[in-house]
Amino acid sequence: MGACTSKPPTEPQAPLQLHPDLDSASRVMNIPVKVKEPNRIPETPVPAVITTPAKQINTTPVPTEAPEESLESIQVIVRIRPSEKQLSVVIKPPNSITITPPERAGPGNSPNPTKDAAIDYNNFDRVMDDCTTNEEFFNVTLSKVLHRCLSGENVTVMAYGQTGSGKTHTMVGYNEDPGLLSRGVSKLFNLLSEKLDVTVTITLTVLEIYGEEVHDLLAANSQAPIRLVEQNGSTTPVGVMECAVTSEIAANDAVTAAIAKRTVASTNMNATSSRSHVIVNFNIVTTTHSAANSTAPPTRKIANLAFVDLAGSERIGKTGTKHSSQTGKEGVQINMGLLSLSKVIKAFNESPNHIPYRDSKLTRVLKQSFGGNAVTLFVSNITLDPCNYHETLSTLRYSSMASNVVNKVVKNEDEVTKLHRQFAELKVLSKKMARDLDVLSPRRLKHVKKEELKALLGTGSVRSPARSPRARKLSPPKTPKSTKNLVDPSKSPKKSMSPLVEVDMNAVKVDLQILNKMNEMNEQLPITRNERADM
């Protein structure tokens, strides 16, 4: 499994097989059948269509190097689970879906009051039909942004939707058809094998949020609660086990053993219903050595790759459970956590001045993924079964609002790399300041012509005494009381006087705080081998 920094379990954990998220009937969607054209319901005119604002789709290729800081909206991808009975749906590639309500979709399966109205959502980044395989889904979603982890950017992919909509199948999959998690780990190590000049360290943590308790699924006692603390604007779990992984096999074995401890139960909606949220997090530290300068310090960047499999929202009446049963209580806790997440998404659209992150443990852990420092892929899983129409509509509504959330993506550096970079920038700035101060010193100004000084400081930076504000403020000379000692100017000897040049010092901005900061940073930097030899 790899070396762990915490105490290993007392009993060895045998590799376990990942359980499927779907029941046996739902495995139909994973039969490897090549379909040239997906089966879609033909578009039919509808009397009324409710349309959401369109989202601008970025069709440019993904750059190999993203800017140092960028504002990016959450990418929302809709995936449809196949079902025997389906709603009237029209998919307009690549990002639009129109759903017509069934004839009986009112409360208590009463007649639909708006049976003639269709609902159109066209602000998603992608809509995948029910013929899409896990491999195809991975190639158009996570595969396009995974390389950004190696440049120090955080990436989060999460599955959202009602119970039985295929979230765990999309995220985890099973042996014959692995999901995003296994495929993402495989591609991550393939990308690392191509980086010959980069040293990478990867550590793994697996958290379970059961109700309002956080558990460490890698620990021997996975039921012990974990405390969360606020640190540097994000929420950090305290005392979790970090397992170092050095290969794809070690990573998959560790994840498989951890997810096998997840709490599941059987309901009428899903035979293997997840009763908790699971977050699989890979901490990736890349160290790059300069090939041009062997004495230069290495550059280290830190990124987090998070896979979030959310438990599905459910109605107790449909799951066949009772309020007093353990499964019923778990359903209430799941709905409360997802309600807090929906409030966060809604706040970004209505009142962004206050985001209620602290309403639940789930929203605290996902703080960086919603409005924080992360590239977030939001997978919206839906089913087209007419009996789940209202749940599907709710999922699409909040997914549409999630596409309006903007994250601030920044490349993460460790403190030593950041100090070295800032110190190098200050050295360049200090040299420029020294040159400017030397040119503007009184010793040099005596030999600098007025035209050259204008070119140095810019137009309007040099003024003659006649135009100087100080000259205009001088009071007129007072008339002397006695003219006895006055000298006639016409009889006084003429002296050659150089014209007076006044420099506007506001044009030269010397910030002494920068120099003090450079000296402080110089003391914090570690002494290199060459500097130690010079001492």
VOGU-3710 file (C-alpha; in Angstrom, 3 decimals, decimal comma):
1> mgactskppt> 0,000/0,000/0,000  2,874/2,383/0,629  4,475/3,890/3,714  2,058/5,602/6,085  2,995/8,378/8,443  0,577/7,176/11,149  0,409/3,876/12,974  -0,625/1,102/10,550  -3,656/-1,100/11,239  -3,104/-3,990/13,616
11> epqaplqlhp> -4,471/-6,430/11,041  -3,404/-6,290/7,394  -6,113/-5,035/5,095  -6,623/-7,423/2,209  -7,445/-5,767/-1,124  -11,200/-5,711/-1,489  -13,265/-5,461/-4,630  -15,108/-2,210/-5,238  -18,845/-2,616/-5,003  -21,032/-1,295/-7,844
21> dldsasrvmn> -23,276/1,650/-7,215  -26,037/0,345/-9,379  -28,133/-2,774/-8,997  -28,042/-5,654/-11,441  -30,683/-4,106/-13,643  -28,650/-0,917/-14,056  -25,618/-2,722/-15,454  -27,275/-2,469/-18,842  -25,633/0,932/-19,327  -22,169/-0,601/-19,153
31> ipvkvkepnr> -22,539/-3,295/-21,810  -19,790/-2,503/-24,352  -22,023/-2,038/-27,382  -20,894/0,318/-30,102  -23,705/2,664/-31,002  -23,202/4,917/-33,969  -26,001/7,292/-33,081  -27,366/7,566/-29,513  -31,047/6,863/-29,146  -32,588/10,255/-28,608
41> ipetpvpavi> -36,178/11,311/-28,573  -36,790/13,511/-31,607  -37,384/17,160/-30,958  -41,042/18,116/-30,993  -42,475/21,605/-30,824  -43,821/22,576/-27,448  -46,220/25,401/-26,721  -44,130/26,947/-23,940  -40,482/26,605/-22,961  -38,887/27,889/-19,762
51> ttpakqintt> -35,311/28,817/-20,676  -32,328/29,459/-18,409  -29,653/32,047/-19,322  -27,091/30,657/-21,712  -23,545/30,103/-20,502  -20,616/31,034/-22,715  -18,843/27,854/-23,733  -15,062/27,921/-24,027  -14,143/26,055/-27,213  -10,425/26,852/-27,144
61> pvpteapees> -8,013/23,995/-26,402  -6,857/23,544/-22,838  -3,470/25,304/-22,496  -0,488/23,389/-21,233  0,328/26,153/-18,760  -2,448/28,163/-17,141  -1,808/31,741/-15,964  -0,516/32,322/-12,434  -3,994/33,393/-11,317  -7,312/33,014/-13,132
71> lesiqvivri> -11,045/33,284/-12,502  -12,892/30,182/-13,711  -16,508/29,100/-13,414  -17,372/25,669/-12,098  -17,673/23,226/-14,994  -21,024/21,404/-14,861  -21,442/18,140/-16,787  -24,808/16,378/-16,874  -24,854/12,581/-17,176  -28,071/10,634/-17,744
81> rpsekqlsvv> -28,609/7,177/-16,318  -30,579/4,850/-18,614  -33,997/3,641/-17,497  -36,823/1,620/-18,990  -39,387/4,409/-18,698  -38,114/7,791/-19,787  -39,306/11,347/-19,763  -39,690/13,288/-22,982  -36,217/14,742/-23,355  -34,444/16,606/-26,146
91> ikppnsitit> -30,653/16,859/-25,958  -29,012/19,526/-28,075  -25,257/18,889/-28,118  -23,093/19,889/-26,521  -24,670/21,714/-23,563  -28,471/21,908/-23,751  -31,264/19,676/-22,462  -35,043/20,159/-22,616  -37,378/18,137/-20,380  -41,133/17,898/-20,834
101> pperagpgns> -43,016/17,045/-17,606  -45,023/13,815/-17,598  -48,805/13,900/-17,667  -49,035/13,080/-13,973  -46,294/14,916/-12,069  -48,215/16,862/-9,466  -48,298/16,244/-5,695  -49,261/12,677/-4,931  -48,964/11,766/-8,615  -51,857/14,091/-9,406
111> pnptkdaaid> -52,369/15,511/-12,919  -49,594/17,813/-14,021  -50,736/21,440/-13,708  -48,143/22,610/-16,296  -48,247/19,668/-18,682  -47,809/21,921/-21,717  -44,622/23,614/-20,423  -41,150/22,268/-21,186  -38,072/23,301/-19,228  -34,892/24,098/-21,110
121> ynnfdrvmdd> -31,401/24,254/-19,551  -28,664/25,471/-21,864  -26,000/26,785/-19,502  -24,180/23,519/-18,815  -20,700/22,791/-20,087  -21,659/19,358/-21,387  -24,664/17,021/-21,502  -23,879/13,286/-21,884  -26,691/10,942/-22,923  -27,503/7,512/-21,499
131> cttneeffnv> -25,274/5,715/-24,035  -22,064/7,267/-22,658  -19,554/4,832/-21,167  -17,237/5,593/-18,248  -14,262/5,755/-20,596  -15,953/8,268/-22,895  -17,073/10,315/-19,928  -13,539/10,430/-18,495  -12,013/11,489/-21,826  -14,244/14,573/-22,160
141> tlskvlhrcl> -14,111/15,668/-18,489  -11,316/14,909/-16,024  -8,763/13,899/-18,646  -8,644/17,478/-19,977  -7,751/19,166/-16,669  -5,743/16,515/-14,827  -2,397/17,852/-16,094  -2,966/21,095/-14,184  -2,221/19,297/-10,906  1,435/19,050/-11,959
151> sgenvtvmay> 1,654/22,844/-12,241  0,412/23,415/-8,678  -3,339/23,876/-9,253  -6,041/22,169/-7,196  -8,571/20,010/-9,070  -11,864/18,725/-7,613  -14,362/16,418/-9,293  -17,629/15,571/-7,522  -20,774/13,593/-8,294  -24,137/15,120/-7,317
161> gqtgsgktht> -27,692/13,812/-7,685  -30,506/11,808/-6,119  -30,064/8,304/-4,790  -29,811/5,659/-7,480  -28,824/8,118/-10,237  -25,383/6,560/-10,813  -23,025/8,781/-8,793  -20,841/6,037/-7,323  -20,876/4,228/-10,667  -19,539/7,393/-12,322
171> mvgynedpgl> -16,963/8,096/-9,632  -15,813/4,600/-8,573  -17,259/2,130/-11,059  -16,324/-1,516/-10,674  -13,654/-3,924/-11,905  -14,956/-4,385/-15,446  -15,724/-0,687/-15,940  -13,697/1,584/-13,609  -14,878/5,110/-12,943  -13,248/8,527/-12,793
181> lsrgvsklfn> -11,217/7,705/-9,674  -9,334/4,711/-11,034  -8,912/6,215/-14,509  -7,693/9,505/-13,035  -5,056/7,782/-10,911  -3,865/5,823/-13,940  -3,464/8,927/-16,091  -1,817/10,855/-13,249  1,012/8,325/-12,987  1,295/8,207/-16,774
191> llsekldvtv> 1,803/11,978/-16,818  4,413/11,687/-14,064  6,377/9,094/-16,054  6,816/11,673/-18,830  8,297/14,283/-16,445  11,938/13,188/-16,213  13,198/16,406/-14,574  10,506/16,455/-11,867  10,464/14,686/-8,506  6,951/13,972/-7,224
201> titltvleiy> 5,679/12,981/-3,791  2,044/11,825/-3,469  0,165/11,210/-0,223  -3,389/9,893/0,071  -6,177/10,630/2,568  -9,722/9,234/2,525  -12,448/10,932/4,593  -16,044/9,888/5,240  -18,688/12,384/6,341  -21,407/10,369/8,090
211> geevhdllaa> -24,098/12,712/9,339  -22,095/15,451/11,038  -19,114/13,252/11,930  -15,894/13,006/9,922  -14,130/9,619/9,843  -10,717/8,548/8,551  -11,225/5,463/6,369  -7,477/4,768/6,184  -7,132/4,462/9,963  -7,428/1,174/11,836
221> nsqapirlve> -10,309/2,618/13,861  -12,291/4,243/11,066  -15,196/5,105/13,399  -13,187/7,562/15,514  -14,365/11,146/14,813  -11,935/13,615/13,235  -11,763/17,273/14,258  -11,773/20,041/11,636  -9,837/23,303/12,055  -9,778/26,486/9,990
231> qngsttpvgv> -6,324/27,200/8,560  -5,285/29,733/5,884  -8,833/30,179/4,645  -9,541/26,455/4,274  -10,695/23,616/6,490  -8,077/21,032/7,502  -8,767/17,692/9,247  -6,583/17,025/12,282  -4,919/13,673/12,923  -5,795/11,910/9,658
241> mecavtseia> -3,566/9,162/8,294  -1,534/10,151/5,232  -0,472/7,199/3,133  2,428/7,705/0,704  1,771/6,061/-2,671  4,473/5,503/-5,258  2,627/3,589/-7,978  -0,767/3,204/-9,589  -1,272/-0,235/-8,049  -0,473/0,987/-4,524
251> andavtaaia> -2,863/3,906/-4,898  -5,735/1,763/-6,194  -5,237/-0,852/-3,464  -5,284/1,805/-0,733  -8,419/3,463/-2,146  -10,170/0,117/-2,584  -9,525/-0,916/1,013  -10,696/2,464/2,328  -13,907/2,698/0,293  -14,856/-0,827/1,376
261> krtvastnmn> -15,342/0,633/4,901  -17,920/3,118/3,643  -21,391/2,884/5,163  -23,944/1,465/2,702  -27,486/0,117/2,998  -30,162/-1,417/0,790  -33,307/0,578/-0,039  -36,100/0,360/-2,585  -34,264/2,944/-4,678  -30,806/1,364/-4,611
271> atssrshviv> -29,509/-2,015/-3,441  -26,146/-0,501/-2,435  -27,146/3,003/-1,390  -24,304/5,127/-0,008  -25,176/6,484/3,434  -22,232/8,895/3,679  -20,139/11,296/1,635  -16,619/10,162/0,724  -13,697/12,442/-0,210  -10,561/10,843/-1,675
281> nfnivttths> -7,750/13,389/-1,681  -4,308/13,128/-3,305  -1,710/15,679/-2,151  0,812/16,141/-4,977  4,164/17,891/-4,376  6,284/18,440/-7,510  9,939/19,489/-7,226  11,602/20,858/-10,366  15,372/21,316/-10,629  16,822/23,918/-12,985
291> aanstapptr> 18,831/22,325/-15,781  20,434/25,622/-16,814  21,634/26,595/-13,316  22,661/23,743/-11,037  23,174/26,102/-8,065  19,641/27,520/-8,295  17,248/26,331/-5,577  14,564/23,817/-6,665  11,006/24,940/-7,336  8,286/23,156/-5,371
301> kianlafvdl> 4,571/23,333/-6,139  1,731/21,758/-4,172  -1,659/20,634/-5,528  -4,674/18,671/-4,294  -6,615/16,247/-6,478  -9,964/15,493/-4,778  -12,634/12,968/-5,765  -15,945/13,638/-3,987  -18,713/11,025/-4,087  -21,751/12,605/-2,452
311> agserigktg> -24,569/10,556/-0,996  -27,828/10,954/-2,892  -30,860/12,883/-1,763  -33,885/10,676/-1,149  -37,507/10,640/-0,105  -38,364/8,267/2,716  -41,651/7,361/1,087  -39,843/6,096/-2,022  -37,000/4,295/-0,250  -39,418/2,190/1,804
321> tkhssqtgke> -37,820/3,061/5,138  -39,322/4,437/8,343  -38,393/7,662/10,087  -37,475/5,796/13,265  -35,223/3,256/11,507  -31,473/3,701/11,178  -31,751/4,011/7,404  -34,458/6,632/7,779  -32,331/8,689/10,173  -29,398/8,422/7,779
331> gvqinmglls> -31,600/9,719/4,969  -32,553/12,753/7,042  -28,883/13,491/7,801  -27,950/13,136/4,128  -30,709/15,543/3,076  -29,610/18,072/5,710  -26,014/18,044/4,444  -27,112/18,401/0,819  -29,482/21,197/1,845  -26,518/23,098/3,301
341> lskvikafne> -24,645/22,574/0,033  -27,620/23,868/-1,965  -27,722/26,967/0,283  -24,060/27,651/-0,527  -24,745/27,323/-4,252  -27,827/29,523/-3,977  -25,949/32,174/-1,984  -23,439/32,652/-4,799  -26,340/33,500/-7,116  -28,400/35,668/-4,754
351> spnhipyrds> -26,309/37,041/-1,851  -22,569/36,507/-2,492  -21,609/38,795/0,409  -22,240/35,949/2,861  -21,692/32,290/1,987  -22,955/29,903/4,736  -20,006/27,489/4,669  -20,223/26,779/8,401  -23,731/25,315/8,300  -22,393/21,749/7,972
361> kltrvlkqsf> -19,193/19,692/7,942  -19,717/18,932/4,245  -19,710/22,580/3,160  -16,718/23,342/5,381  -14,663/20,587/3,753  -15,743/21,658/0,239  -15,078/25,359/0,836  -12,159/25,558/-1,615  -14,187/23,799/-4,323  -16,994/26,398/-4,253
371> ggnavtlfvs> -15,667/29,918/-4,707  -12,141/29,033/-3,547  -8,863/27,932/-5,077  -9,740/24,910/-7,226  -10,665/23,801/-10,734  -14,029/22,173/-9,993  -15,860/19,628/-12,163  -19,472/19,250/-11,006  -21,003/16,025/-12,369  -24,805/16,195/-12,258
381> nitldpcnyh> -26,270/12,671/-12,348  -29,945/12,412/-13,287  -32,427/9,689/-14,173  -35,249/10,048/-16,701  -37,707/7,820/-14,901  -41,025/9,745/-14,813  -41,563/8,921/-11,127  -38,343/10,829/-10,311  -39,278/13,919/-12,312  -39,234/16,352/-9,377
391> etlstlryss> -35,862/15,056/-8,098  -34,392/15,350/-11,601  -35,736/18,876/-11,952  -34,235/19,873/-8,580  -30,845/18,415/-9,532  -30,801/20,334/-12,830  -31,905/23,552/-11,120  -29,073/23,558/-8,578  -26,571/22,335/-11,175  -27,529/25,304/-13,337
401> masnvvnkvv> -26,874/27,657/-10,415  -23,559/25,915/-9,676  -22,323/26,859/-13,149  -22,448/30,524/-12,066  -20,024/30,011/-9,168  -16,601/31,476/-9,974  -13,397/30,101/-8,427  -10,059/31,875/-8,105  -7,466/29,369/-9,315  -3,903/30,022/-8,136
411> knedevtklh> -0,718/28,009/-8,563  0,353/26,902/-5,092  3,980/27,221/-3,998  5,660/26,143/-0,786  7,037/28,855/1,502  10,711/28,391/0,571  9,979/28,602/-3,165  7,828/31,669/-2,604  10,584/33,392/-0,600  13,193/32,623/-3,264
421> rqfaelkvls> 10,959/33,988/-6,012  10,091/37,173/-4,103  13,747/37,705/-3,159  14,808/37,409/-6,807  12,151/39,960/-7,809  13,320/42,357/-5,081  16,947/42,033/-6,180  16,007/43,089/-9,712  13,954/45,976/-8,341  16,721/47,102/-5,989
431> kkmardldvl> 19,240/47,207/-8,853  16,895/49,409/-10,865  16,353/51,682/-7,862  20,101/51,956/-7,315  20,629/53,003/-10,924  17,887/55,624/-10,662  19,289/57,012/-7,405  22,786/57,173/-8,827  21,613/59,091/-11,903  19,640/61,547/-9,769
441> sprrlkhvkk> 22,397/62,183/-7,222  23,612/65,811/-6,902  27,026/64,768/-8,185  25,548/63,503/-11,434  22,880/66,170/-11,819  25,504/68,894/-12,215  26,581/67,323/-15,483  23,150/66,281/-16,774  21,464/68,540/-19,248  17,872/69,523/-18,762
451> eelkallgtg> 16,752/67,718/-21,926  18,414/64,474/-20,816  16,775/64,722/-17,400  13,396/65,179/-19,057  13,935/62,032/-21,084  14,937/60,147/-17,937  12,048/61,182/-15,702  9,408/61,663/-18,386  7,633/64,681/-19,798  6,728/67,301/-17,223
461> svrsparspr> 8,972/65,913/-14,478  11,514/68,787/-14,716  10,483/72,370/-14,182  12,410/75,610/-14,301  12,273/78,010/-11,320  9,892/80,323/-13,183  7,314/77,510/-13,425  7,997/76,046/-10,020  5,135/76,121/-7,518  7,651/77,129/-4,868
471> arklsppktp> 8,667/80,199/-6,899  5,070/81,311/-7,234  4,574/81,091/-3,466  7,514/83,442/-2,651  6,458/86,817/-1,242  7,663/89,986/-3,025  10,922/91,508/-1,711  10,551/94,101/1,021  11,693/97,670/0,403  14,810/98,387/2,493
481> kstknlvdps> 14,588/101,222/5,015  18,029/102,588/4,062  19,717/102,697/0,660  23,133/103,459/2,063  24,720/100,078/1,572  22,966/99,226/-1,675  25,153/98,324/-4,630  24,284/99,353/-8,135  23,672/96,165/-10,115  25,056/97,728/-13,254
491> kspkksmspl> 28,438/98,323/-11,537  28,709/94,919/-9,865  30,969/92,332/-11,528  29,148/89,889/-13,768  29,462/86,232/-12,846  28,601/83,271/-15,012  25,854/81,412/-13,202  24,544/78,021/-14,252  20,776/77,786/-14,742  18,942/76,344/-11,773
501> vevdmnavkv> 17,196/73,026/-12,377  14,576/71,797/-9,952  13,679/68,064/-9,940  10,197/66,907/-9,054  11,073/64,162/-6,556  7,537/62,790/-6,758  8,563/61,225/-10,053  11,109/59,064/-8,190  9,269/56,751/-5,821  11,719/55,106/-3,459
511> dlqilnkmne> 9,997/52,769/-1,050  12,311/52,006/1,858  9,917/49,312/3,038  10,870/47,215/0,017  14,524/47,347/1,014  13,677/46,419/4,606  11,518/43,525/3,376  14,379/42,307/1,184  16,749/42,297/4,150  14,241/40,382/6,276
521> mneqlpitrn> 13,698/37,789/3,552  17,440/37,470/3,037  17,802/36,458/6,680  15,048/33,831/6,337  16,483/32,145/3,248  18,605/29,026/3,836  22,329/29,439/3,149  23,387/27,714/-0,063  26,576/25,722/-0,460  28,346/28,503/-2,409
531> eradm> 27,396/31,150/0,163  28,663/28,957/2,994  32,034/28,656/1,241  32,303/32,440/0,962  31,688/32,977/4,692
//
